[in-house]
Amino acid sequence: MVSVDVLGSGSEVGRSSIVVSGGKRIVMDCGVKIQPEPPKYPTIEKVDAAVISHAHLDHVGAAPMLFRKGKMPVYMNDITLELGTMLVKDSMKVAQKEGFHVPFDKSHVKRMVKNTKIVRYNEKFRVGDFSCSLWHSGHIPGSSSVLIDSGKKIFYTADIQTRPSHLLEPCKLPAKVDTLILESTYGMKVQADRKKEEKRLIEAIEETISNDGVALMPVFAVGRAQEVMLILKDYMNKIALDGMVKLASEIVAQYGSYIKTPKEFRDMLKKVKFIRTNEERAAALKKYPIIIASAGMLGGGPAVHYLREMQSMREGKVLFSGFLVEDSPGRNLIETKIFENDEERFHVSGDLQQLELSAHADRNGLMDIVRRTRPERVICVHGDKCAEFAKDIEEEFKIQAFAPKNGESIRV
């Protein structure tokens, strides 16, 4: 009998961690929930192998925990290993600075890297009786869905996008599965028309430039930053990149096979300004009308520095480009015009906007995934309205749909 144990991402966005058991135990993703602080980690008992879908902290940020008491194979692709290791190391630095407990250390990160088995899309690998493979999920460079086959097929979408972007092709899906583990970030929301949102962004940038203002774009360093740059490709000489965005963009440029237009992206990187010193950071607001900086929800990073400098700038804009977790500093800023963290609190005078440039499928895309994969049951995870979404899936498709909480197990 095969079972699915949801250890993280059950009725929440963050700390994705899902174990498939049937003889051997495979954990798919091992992430941390960053916001609201302090960070929260999944509780994981012994597993035989791990598969990491992509390099966002809510999917890879707790993976070194798996190596506190031994070792096991971890399967992911090469760009995910490099980007994921970069983000994990950075998150450890941030946690140390903030005084947060991290349940692993550098030796566990090294052990994770050493035990990683690099696999390509659609390359089969075995864990016990399970035949496994990674499928392109269209979310960020290298992002994968996971297919596990033991006679019955379990397909874990992880974070997935059914629509093409400037950066990536849309996801690939198997024709028929038995159990679909479906991310549900936008399960109850249809996103705005993508072309209109991109037009909104460009209009906001044009207005900023004509008013001699500054537009700050707090972004996720991996995926969103590169997508935003491609949308703004005509403004490259007006853009400064700061924080993890710089290194992440250089890594993406090195792994060109994972993106649609690698040459164009590399050429763009030659034109933007990379902020490397405190002196350059201090001068950036005077020289560059567009600043793209981490972190995406203003939980830390240089984006907070620029926001502080811009707080009374009436011609300034803060342009968020996607999902803001409840109680994150970014979400609170959009709702109240007040930025607040443990150290400071201030009012922001400029124009605040939230654009929908998400790398997640919306409700229509998620329903289309169910339609195309024709599962017997759906397990909804990675969303704050999973129960409502599961109910809608049951009504629409006349199949079983579950919305487990963390710690719950479903036999499949």
TORSE-207124 format. One record per residue (C-alpha): x, y, z; residue number from 1. Coordinates in steps of 0.02 Angstrom, whole numbers, plus 50000, padded with zeros to 5 digits. Each point is the difference from the previous one (the first is absolute). Example, Ala and Ser with C-alpha at 12.3 -4.5 7.8 and 13.67 -1.06 7.14 Angstrom:
REM TORSE-207124
+-------+-------+-------+-----+
|     X |     Y |     Z | pos |
+-------+-------+-------+-----+
| 50615 | 49775 | 50390 |   1 |
| 50069 | 50172 | 49967 |   2 |
+-------+-------+-------+-----+
//
This chain:
REM TORSE-207124
+-------+-------+-------+-----+
|     X |     Y |     Z | pos |
+-------+-------+-------+-----+
| 50000 | 50000 | 50000 |   1 |
| 50066 | 50171 | 49950 |   2 |
| 49964 | 50153 | 50107 |   3 |
| 50030 | 50187 | 49984 |   4 |
| 50050 | 50089 | 50161 |   5 |
| 49987 | 50190 | 49997 |   6 |
| 50133 | 50068 | 50120 |   7 |
| 50003 | 50178 | 49933 |   8 |
| 49895 | 50107 | 49880 |   9 |
| 49838 | 49926 | 50069 |  10 |
| 49874 | 50143 | 49989 |  11 |
| 50145 | 50124 | 50001 |  12 |
| 50124 | 50078 | 49879 |  13 |
| 50174 | 49954 | 50060 |  14 |
| 50109 | 49856 | 50066 |  15 |
| 49948 | 49880 | 49862 |  16 |
| 50039 | 49822 | 50055 |  17 |
| 49903 | 49849 | 49940 |  18 |
| 50048 | 49818 | 50031 |  19 |
| 49947 | 49856 | 49887 |  20 |
| 50014 | 49833 | 50091 |  21 |
| 49990 | 49826 | 49929 |  22 |
| 50145 | 49892 | 50056 |  23 |
| 50120 | 50146 | 49980 |  24 |
| 49961 | 50177 | 50058 |  25 |
| 50033 | 50146 | 49881 |  26 |
| 49984 | 50180 | 50058 |  27 |
| 49954 | 50119 | 49860 |  28 |
| 50068 | 50172 | 50047 |  29 |
| 50059 | 50054 | 50171 |  30 |
| 49966 | 50185 | 50021 |  31 |
| 49991 | 50135 | 50131 |  32 |
| 49859 | 50124 | 50033 |  33 |
| 50089 | 50168 | 50010 |  34 |
| 49853 | 50116 | 50033 |  35 |
| 49932 | 50041 | 50125 |  36 |
| 50157 | 49991 | 50106 |  37 |
| 50076 | 49902 | 50081 |  38 |
| 50032 | 49870 | 49861 |  39 |
| 49906 | 49836 | 50019 |  40 |
| 50070 | 49831 | 49948 |  41 |
| 49912 | 49834 | 49963 |  42 |
| 50015 | 49853 | 50119 |  43 |
| 50071 | 49856 | 49899 |  44 |
| 50032 | 49823 | 50061 |  45 |
| 50117 | 49882 | 49909 |  46 |
| 49988 | 49996 | 49810 |  47 |
| 50099 | 49901 | 49871 |  48 |
| 50017 | 50132 | 49865 |  49 |
| 49954 | 50180 | 49959 |  50 |
| 49947 | 50087 | 49840 |  51 |
| 50012 | 50190 | 49990 |  52 |
| 49884 | 50083 | 49875 |  53 |
| 50080 | 50172 | 49989 |  54 |
| 50109 | 50130 | 50082 |  55 |
| 49880 | 50104 | 50104 |  56 |
| 50025 | 49996 | 50188 |  57 |
| 49824 | 49938 | 50035 |  58 |
| 50049 | 49843 | 49902 |  59 |
| 50188 | 49977 | 50034 |  60 |
| 50038 | 50108 | 50152 |  61 |
| 49992 | 49858 | 50128 |  62 |
| 50080 | 49863 | 49894 |  63 |
| 50165 | 49998 | 50099 |  64 |
| 49897 | 49941 | 50151 |  65 |
| 49989 | 49831 | 49915 |  66 |
| 50187 | 49976 | 50029 |  67 |
| 50008 | 50026 | 50188 |  68 |
| 49999 | 49812 | 50034 |  69 |
| 50075 | 49919 | 49848 |  70 |
| 49987 | 50012 | 49812 |  71 |
| 49886 | 49956 | 49855 |  72 |
| 49989 | 50040 | 49814 |  73 |
| 49921 | 50167 | 49954 |  74 |
| 49940 | 50019 | 49821 |  75 |
| 49989 | 50167 | 49909 |  76 |
| 50067 | 50083 | 49844 |  77 |
| 50163 | 50097 | 49990 |  78 |
| 49931 | 50177 | 50000 |  79 |
| 49888 | 49959 | 50148 |  80 |
| 50151 | 49939 | 50099 |  81 |
| 50099 | 50158 | 49965 |  82 |
| 49859 | 50125 | 50028 |  83 |
| 49932 | 49903 | 50149 |  84 |
| 50169 | 49990 | 50087 |  85 |
| 50023 | 50187 | 49974 |  86 |
| 49832 | 50040 | 50079 |  87 |
| 50021 | 49878 | 50145 |  88 |
| 50169 | 50075 | 50046 |  89 |
| 49929 | 50176 | 49990 |  90 |
| 49850 | 49952 | 50109 |  91 |
| 50120 | 49933 | 50132 |  92 |
| 50091 | 50168 | 50003 |  93 |
| 49836 | 50094 | 50016 |  94 |
| 49940 | 49886 | 50141 |  95 |
| 50163 | 50022 | 50094 |  96 |
| 49987 | 50188 | 49984 |  97 |
| 49819 | 50000 | 50060 |  98 |
| 50035 | 49877 | 50141 |  99 |
| 49888 | 49861 | 49931 | 100 |
| 50036 | 49817 | 50033 | 101 |
| 50052 | 49897 | 49847 | 102 |
| 49986 | 49811 | 50024 | 103 |
| 50157 | 49962 | 49895 | 104 |
| 50173 | 50071 | 49969 | 105 |
| 50126 | 50018 | 49858 | 106 |
| 50058 | 49819 | 50017 | 107 |
| 49822 | 49940 | 49961 | 108 |
| 49993 | 50114 | 49846 | 109 |
| 50164 | 49923 | 49939 | 110 |
| 49932 | 49826 | 50030 | 111 |
| 49843 | 50042 | 49901 | 112 |
| 50104 | 50062 | 49852 | 113 |
| 50112 | 49846 | 50007 | 114 |
| 49852 | 49881 | 49998 | 115 |
| 49905 | 50087 | 49860 | 116 |
| 49969 | 49897 | 49844 | 117 |
| 49977 | 50113 | 49849 | 118 |
| 49856 | 49947 | 49887 | 119 |
| 49934 | 50078 | 49841 | 120 |
| 49818 | 50024 | 49953 | 121 |
| 49915 | 49834 | 49957 | 122 |
| 50152 | 49898 | 50055 | 123 |
| 49938 | 49851 | 50103 | 124 |
| 50076 | 49956 | 50168 | 125 |
| 49947 | 49868 | 50125 | 126 |
| 49969 | 50003 | 50187 | 127 |
| 49950 | 49825 | 50055 | 128 |
| 49846 | 49949 | 49900 | 129 |
| 49969 | 50180 | 49945 | 130 |
| 50049 | 50059 | 49826 | 131 |
| 50020 | 50190 | 50007 | 132 |
| 50026 | 50142 | 49876 | 133 |
| 50004 | 50190 | 49996 | 134 |
| 49887 | 50098 | 49881 | 135 |
| 50022 | 50183 | 49949 | 136 |
| 49875 | 50101 | 50104 | 137 |
| 50019 | 50174 | 49922 | 138 |
| 50018 | 50090 | 50168 | 139 |
| 50184 | 50055 | 50010 | 140 |
| 50158 | 49943 | 49908 | 141 |
| 50024 | 49816 | 50042 | 142 |
| 49833 | 49981 | 50088 | 143 |
| 49928 | 49825 | 49994 | 144 |
| 49845 | 49900 | 50035 | 145 |
| 50029 | 49822 | 50063 | 146 |
| 49923 | 49840 | 49929 | 147 |
| 50010 | 49845 | 50111 | 148 |
| 49943 | 49835 | 49923 | 149 |
| 49975 | 49838 | 50096 | 150 |
| 49867 | 49929 | 49886 | 151 |
| 49892 | 50147 | 50054 | 152 |
| 50059 | 50174 | 49949 | 153 |
| 50018 | 50143 | 50125 | 154 |
| 50035 | 50171 | 49923 | 155 |
| 50058 | 50139 | 50117 | 156 |
| 49987 | 50165 | 49905 | 157 |
| 50105 | 50099 | 50126 | 158 |
| 49989 | 50182 | 49944 | 159 |
| 49935 | 50001 | 49822 | 160 |
| 49951 | 50118 | 49859 | 161 |
| 49892 | 49951 | 49851 | 162 |
| 50031 | 50162 | 49904 | 163 |
| 50160 | 50051 | 49909 | 164 |
| 50101 | 50146 | 50068 | 165 |
| 50141 | 50103 | 49926 | 166 |
| 50122 | 49889 | 50095 | 167 |
| 49925 | 49825 | 49986 | 168 |
| 49892 | 49882 | 49899 | 169 |
| 49840 | 49937 | 50086 | 170 |
| 49998 | 49839 | 50102 | 171 |
| 50001 | 49824 | 49928 | 172 |
| 49871 | 49877 | 50067 | 173 |
| 49977 | 49811 | 49992 | 174 |
| 49844 | 49942 | 49908 | 175 |
| 49924 | 49900 | 50144 | 176 |
| 50038 | 49984 | 50185 | 177 |
| 49914 | 49915 | 50146 | 178 |
| 50039 | 50127 | 50137 | 179 |
| 50032 | 50184 | 49968 | 180 |
| 50084 | 50101 | 50139 | 181 |
| 49956 | 50175 | 49944 | 182 |
| 50071 | 50166 | 50057 | 183 |
| 49855 | 50117 | 50038 | 184 |
| 50078 | 50171 | 50026 | 185 |
| 49871 | 50080 | 49885 | 186 |
| 49867 | 49866 | 50015 | 187 |
| 49864 | 50128 | 50034 | 188 |
| 50064 | 50142 | 49890 | 189 |
| 50002 | 50037 | 49815 | 190 |
| 50149 | 50112 | 49964 | 191 |
| 49989 | 50160 | 49899 | 192 |
| 50041 | 49994 | 49814 | 193 |
| 50189 | 49982 | 49988 | 194 |
| 50024 | 50121 | 49854 | 195 |
| 49900 | 50134 | 50093 | 196 |
| 50106 | 49977 | 50156 | 197 |
| 50160 | 50016 | 49899 | 198 |
| 49929 | 50158 | 49921 | 199 |
| 49961 | 50067 | 50175 | 200 |
| 50180 | 49968 | 50051 | 201 |
| 50072 | 50089 | 49849 | 202 |
| 49882 | 50148 | 50025 | 203 |
| 50054 | 50012 | 50182 | 204 |
| 50183 | 49998 | 49946 | 205 |
| 49970 | 50133 | 49866 | 206 |
| 49911 | 50111 | 50125 | 207 |
| 50143 | 49979 | 50124 | 208 |
| 50131 | 50048 | 49870 | 209 |
| 49902 | 50152 | 49938 | 210 |
| 49981 | 50063 | 50180 | 211 |
| 50184 | 49971 | 50043 | 212 |
| 49945 | 49875 | 50131 | 213 |
| 50059 | 49828 | 50052 | 214 |
| 49906 | 49836 | 49982 | 215 |
| 50052 | 49867 | 50125 | 216 |
| 49955 | 49821 | 49953 | 217 |
| 50022 | 49880 | 50146 | 218 |
| 50012 | 49829 | 49918 | 219 |
| 50036 | 49818 | 50031 | 220 |
| 50181 | 49982 | 49946 | 221 |
| 49969 | 49838 | 49906 | 222 |
| 49875 | 50004 | 49858 | 223 |
| 49902 | 50160 | 50026 | 224 |
| 50150 | 50115 | 49986 | 225 |
| 50049 | 49926 | 49832 | 226 |
| 49821 | 50007 | 49934 | 227 |
| 49982 | 50183 | 50050 | 228 |
| 50164 | 50041 | 49913 | 229 |
| 49938 | 49920 | 49838 | 230 |
| 49838 | 50101 | 50009 | 231 |
| 50105 | 50158 | 50024 | 232 |
| 50132 | 49956 | 49870 | 233 |
| 49986 | 50172 | 49917 | 234 |
| 50054 | 50084 | 50163 | 235 |
| 50157 | 49901 | 50040 | 236 |
| 50116 | 50150 | 50013 | 237 |
| 49882 | 50076 | 50131 | 238 |
| 49998 | 49846 | 50113 | 239 |
| 50105 | 49962 | 50154 | 240 |
| 50000 | 49823 | 50072 | 241 |
| 50038 | 49971 | 50183 | 242 |
| 50009 | 49856 | 50123 | 243 |
| 49978 | 49816 | 49958 | 244 |
| 49923 | 50056 | 49835 | 245 |
| 50176 | 50028 | 49930 | 246 |
| 50070 | 49827 | 50036 | 247 |
| 49837 | 49911 | 49957 | 248 |
| 49994 | 50087 | 49830 | 249 |
| 50181 | 49953 | 49964 | 250 |
| 49962 | 49818 | 50043 | 251 |
| 49844 | 49999 | 49889 | 252 |
| 50105 | 50071 | 49858 | 253 |
| 50126 | 49857 | 50021 | 254 |
| 49862 | 49868 | 49986 | 255 |
| 49926 | 50067 | 49840 | 256 |
| 49916 | 49836 | 49949 | 257 |
| 49867 | 50028 | 50134 | 258 |
| 49935 | 50166 | 49929 | 259 |
| 49922 | 50054 | 49835 | 260 |
| 50121 | 50134 | 49940 | 261 |
| 50171 | 49972 | 50081 | 262 |
| 50098 | 50112 | 49882 | 263 |
| 49881 | 50146 | 50020 | 264 |
| 50006 | 49979 | 50189 | 265 |
| 50190 | 49996 | 50004 | 266 |
| 50008 | 50156 | 49891 | 267 |
| 49880 | 50090 | 50118 | 268 |
| 50107 | 49960 | 50151 | 269 |
| 50145 | 50093 | 49919 | 270 |
| 49897 | 50160 | 49997 | 271 |
| 49927 | 50008 | 50176 | 272 |
| 50095 | 50073 | 50148 | 273 |
| 50051 | 49872 | 50131 | 274 |
| 50008 | 50083 | 50172 | 275 |
| 50154 | 49928 | 50085 | 276 |
| 50050 | 50123 | 50137 | 277 |
| 49916 | 50109 | 50132 | 278 |
| 50062 | 50154 | 49906 | 279 |
| 49912 | 49942 | 49841 | 280 |
| 49844 | 49962 | 50100 | 281 |
| 49999 | 50175 | 50074 | 282 |
| 50015 | 50077 | 49826 | 283 |
| 49877 | 49883 | 49912 | 284 |
| 49842 | 50097 | 50041 | 285 |
| 50071 | 50155 | 49915 | 286 |
| 50064 | 49910 | 49846 | 287 |
| 49874 | 49862 | 49963 | 288 |
| 49810 | 50023 | 49987 | 289 |
| 49968 | 49811 | 50012 | 290 |
| 50070 | 49897 | 50143 | 291 |
| 49968 | 49812 | 50003 | 292 |
| 50050 | 49929 | 50168 | 293 |
| 49967 | 49852 | 50115 | 294 |
| 49898 | 49955 | 50101 | 295 |
| 49829 | 49980 | 49918 | 296 |
| 49895 | 50023 | 50158 | 297 |
| 50116 | 50127 | 50083 | 298 |
| 50050 | 49871 | 50132 | 299 |
| 50180 | 50063 | 49989 | 300 |
| 50133 | 50033 | 49870 | 301 |
| 50049 | 50161 | 49912 | 302 |
| 49820 | 50037 | 49946 | 303 |
| 49968 | 50056 | 50180 | 304 |
| 50150 | 50119 | 49992 | 305 |
| 49932 | 50084 | 49843 | 306 |
| 49825 | 50010 | 50073 | 307 |
| 50068 | 50088 | 50154 | 308 |
| 50091 | 50127 | 49890 | 309 |
| 49843 | 50026 | 49895 | 310 |
| 49872 | 50013 | 50141 | 311 |
| 49963 | 50185 | 49977 | 312 |
| 50027 | 50002 | 49811 | 313 |
| 49832 | 50051 | 49926 | 314 |
| 50057 | 49959 | 49823 | 315 |
| 50056 | 49827 | 50056 | 316 |
| 49910 | 49838 | 49959 | 317 |
| 50009 | 49829 | 50081 | 318 |
| 49945 | 49869 | 49874 | 319 |
| 49969 | 49824 | 50067 | 320 |
| 49988 | 49868 | 49865 | 321 |
| 49905 | 49856 | 50078 | 322 |
| 49942 | 49905 | 50152 | 323 |
| 50021 | 50078 | 50172 | 324 |
| 49978 | 49881 | 50147 | 325 |
| 49881 | 50057 | 50136 | 326 |
| 50091 | 50094 | 50140 | 327 |
| 50156 | 50025 | 49894 | 328 |
| 50073 | 50178 | 50005 | 329 |
| 49957 | 50019 | 49814 | 330 |
| 49817 | 49953 | 50023 | 331 |
| 49984 | 50114 | 50151 | 332 |
| 50080 | 50144 | 49904 | 333 |
| 49878 | 49983 | 49855 | 334 |
| 49852 | 49997 | 50120 | 335 |
| 50054 | 50139 | 50120 | 336 |
| 50141 | 50102 | 49916 | 337 |
| 50101 | 49959 | 50158 | 338 |
| 50159 | 49898 | 49991 | 339 |
| 50037 | 49907 | 50160 | 340 |
| 50123 | 49868 | 50056 | 341 |
| 50082 | 49960 | 50167 | 342 |
| 50120 | 50147 | 49986 | 343 |
| 49903 | 50143 | 49922 | 344 |
| 49833 | 50071 | 49949 | 345 |
| 49968 | 50139 | 49876 | 346 |
| 49870 | 50071 | 49881 | 347 |
| 50031 | 49992 | 49811 | 348 |
| 49936 | 50151 | 49903 | 349 |
| 50017 | 49941 | 49821 | 350 |
| 49889 | 49897 | 49886 | 351 |
| 49983 | 49817 | 50049 | 352 |
| 49940 | 49873 | 49872 | 353 |
| 49981 | 49811 | 49993 | 354 |
| 50011 | 49927 | 49825 | 355 |
| 49950 | 49822 | 49957 | 356 |
| 50152 | 49930 | 49912 | 357 |
| 49990 | 49836 | 50093 | 358 |
| 50097 | 49844 | 49953 | 359 |
| 49859 | 49895 | 50073 | 360 |
| 49851 | 49936 | 49902 | 361 |
| 49836 | 50085 | 50046 | 362 |
| 49834 | 49913 | 50033 | 363 |
| 49967 | 49974 | 49813 | 364 |
| 50173 | 49926 | 49974 | 365 |
| 49985 | 49885 | 50150 | 366 |
| 49829 | 49937 | 49944 | 367 |
| 50077 | 49969 | 49829 | 368 |
| 50136 | 49893 | 50080 | 369 |
| 49866 | 49891 | 50081 | 370 |
| 49909 | 49988 | 49833 | 371 |
| 50158 | 49950 | 49904 | 372 |
| 50071 | 49875 | 50125 | 373 |
| 49831 | 49913 | 50036 | 374 |
| 50039 | 49944 | 50178 | 375 |
| 49892 | 49891 | 50111 | 376 |
| 50038 | 50112 | 50149 | 377 |
| 50078 | 50171 | 50031 | 378 |
| 50095 | 50054 | 50155 | 379 |
| 50001 | 50190 | 50014 | 380 |
| 50153 | 50076 | 50086 | 381 |
| 50098 | 50164 | 50003 | 382 |
| 49854 | 50119 | 50018 | 383 |
| 49903 | 50093 | 50133 | 384 |
| 49830 | 49950 | 49928 | 385 |
| 50034 | 49816 | 49962 | 386 |
| 49836 | 49937 | 50077 | 387 |
| 49891 | 50113 | 49892 | 388 |
| 50101 | 49957 | 49845 | 389 |
| 49989 | 49812 | 50034 | 390 |
| 49812 | 50014 | 50018 | 391 |
| 49988 | 50089 | 49832 | 392 |
| 50107 | 49864 | 49917 | 393 |
| 49884 | 49865 | 50068 | 394 |
| 49847 | 50090 | 49932 | 395 |
| 50078 | 50037 | 49831 | 396 |
| 50080 | 49831 | 49964 | 397 |
| 49902 | 49879 | 50112 | 398 |
| 50161 | 49929 | 50075 | 399 |
| 50072 | 49996 | 50176 | 400 |
| 50095 | 50155 | 50053 | 401 |
| 50088 | 50024 | 50166 | 402 |
| 50069 | 50152 | 50092 | 403 |
| 50108 | 49920 | 50136 | 404 |
| 50075 | 50099 | 50142 | 405 |
| 50182 | 49973 | 50050 | 406 |
| 50022 | 49829 | 50080 | 407 |
| 49857 | 49917 | 49906 | 408 |
| 50021 | 49844 | 49894 | 409 |
| 49899 | 49941 | 49848 | 410 |
| 50003 | 49824 | 49931 | 411 |
| 50012 | 49997 | 49811 | 412 |
+-------+-------+-------+-----+
//
